[in-house]
Amino acid sequence: MCLAIPVQVKEIIDDETAVVEISGLKKTISTALIDDVRVGDYVILHVGYALQKIDPIEAQKTLELFAQASQPA
């Protein structure tokens, strides 16, 4: 099973690399597949690559669902 998740861009390293954060964890990813990535943007991350930008409200909703799903029943 593959999972793509929304992450927020925290730092731009160069034209094809950025640092993102999710749940306090930071990761360096490739942004080579999308244009005009800026600090504060939310992107969909899959296997180390940003696939597309996502609306911040939709990103937050998705992250909230992930948080709820990880809670014990």
C-alpha positions in Angstrom: 0.0 0.0 0.0 1.3 3.4 -0.9 0.4 6.6 1.0 0.8 10.2 0.0 0.5 12.7 2.8 0.2 16.5 3.0 3.3 18.2 4.5 4.2 21.9 5.0 7.3 23.4 3.3 9.5 25.0 6.0 12.6 25.8 4.0 13.7 26.0 0.3 17.1 24.6 -0.2 17.4 25.0 -4.0 15.2 24.8 -7.1 14.6 21.1 -6.6 14.9 20.5 -2.9 13.0 21.6 0.2 12.6 20.8 3.9 9.1 19.9 5.0 7.5 19.1 8.4 4.8 16.8 9.6 4.1 16.2 13.2 7.3 17.8 14.3 9.5 15.7 12.0 11.5 17.5 9.3 12.5 15.8 6.1 14.4 16.9 3.0 12.4 16.2 -0.2 12.5 16.6 -3.9 10.4 19.4 -5.4 11.6 18.7 -9.0 8.1 17.6 -10.1 6.3 20.9 -9.3 7.0 24.6 -9.9 6.9 27.6 -7.7 7.2 26.0 -4.3 7.4 28.5 -1.4 7.8 28.3 2.3 4.4 27.8 3.9 3.0 25.8 1.0 1.4 22.4 1.6 2.4 19.7 -0.9 1.5 16.1 -1.3 4.5 13.9 -0.4 5.0 10.5 -1.8 8.3 8.5 -1.5 10.3 11.6 -1.0 8.8 13.6 -3.9 6.4 16.5 -3.7 3.7 15.6 -6.3 1.5 18.7 -6.2 0.5 21.6 -4.1 -2.6 21.3 -1.9 -5.0 23.9 -0.4 -4.0 24.6 3.2 -7.5 24.0 4.5 -7.7 20.6 2.7 -4.2 19.7 4.1 -5.3 20.5 7.6 -8.5 18.4 7.3 -6.5 15.5 6.0 -3.9 15.7 8.8 -6.7 15.9 11.3 -8.2 12.7 9.9 -4.8 11.0 10.1 -4.5 12.0 13.7 -8.0 10.7 14.5 -7.3 7.4 12.8 -4.1 6.9 14.8 -6.0 7.2 18.2 -6.8 4.0 19.9 -10.5 2.9 19.7 
